[in-house]
Amino acid sequence: MRRPLNFTLGAVALALGIIGAFVPLLPTTIFLIIAAFFFGRSSERMERWLLSHPRFGATIVAWRRERAISRGSKLLACSGMTFGFAMLHFVTRPGVYVEAGAALFLLGCAAYVVSRPHPRQGTLADD
């Protein structure tokens, strides 16, 4: 019973990660890390595919081994959060409380991302 549930959760996380590659404010990498977690409990083939993916595999492996985020990924994540907030501010023009809440949330996320260590030398190609 758990394998189908884990596979379904992995597939949902993978879909959200793919969507997040195109939608501001929706992250990509964290959903792929979550997908790898659930696929590791349900589908060795899907887990292996994610871990060996040419674009995201090294990032997922670095997170699993060291809880580390590369400089390039940190820059992309913070840039994406900034872009998403700018879109929120200039396009939707939310109320002051919604905007302040979004700003606090994104600042907290950015602080967490920036506080993670860099992968050890040789772990990622984009460092």
NUPA-688751 format. One record per residue (C-alpha): x, y, z. Coordinates in steps of 0.5 Angstrom, whole numbers, plus 500, padded with zeros to 3 digits. Example, Ala and Ser with C-alpha at 12.3 -4.5 7.8 and 13.67 -1.06 7.14 Angstrom:
# residues 2
525491516
527498514
END
This chain:
# residues 127
500500500
506505502
509504495
504506491
503512495
510514495
510513488
504518487
507523492
514523488
510524481
506530484
513533487
516532480
510535476
510541481
518541480
517541472
512547473
516551477
521551472
516556468
512559474
515565478
515564486
514556485
521553486
524547482
529544486
526543492
520539489
525535485
529533492
522531495
521527489
527523489
526522497
519519495
522515489
527512493
522509497
517507491
521506484
529505484
528507476
525514477
530515483
536513479
533517473
533524478
540523481
543522474
539527471
544532467
541538470
539537477
542530479
548533482
544538486
540533489
546529490
549535494
543536498
543529500
550528502
552535505
545539505
549544501
547548495
552551490
553558489
550558482
544555485
543560491
544566486
538563481
534561487
535568490
534572483
528567482
525570489
526577487
523576480
517573483
516578488
517584483
512580479
507580485
508587487
508590480
503586476
498584482
499590486
496586492
494589499
500591504
499585508
499580503
505584500
509584507
507577508
510575501
516579503
517576510
516569507
521570501
526573505
526567510
527563504
533567502
536567508
535559509
538558502
544563503
546560510
547553507
554551506
557550499
558543496
565540497
570541491
569537485
561535487
558540482
560543476
557550477
561552483
END
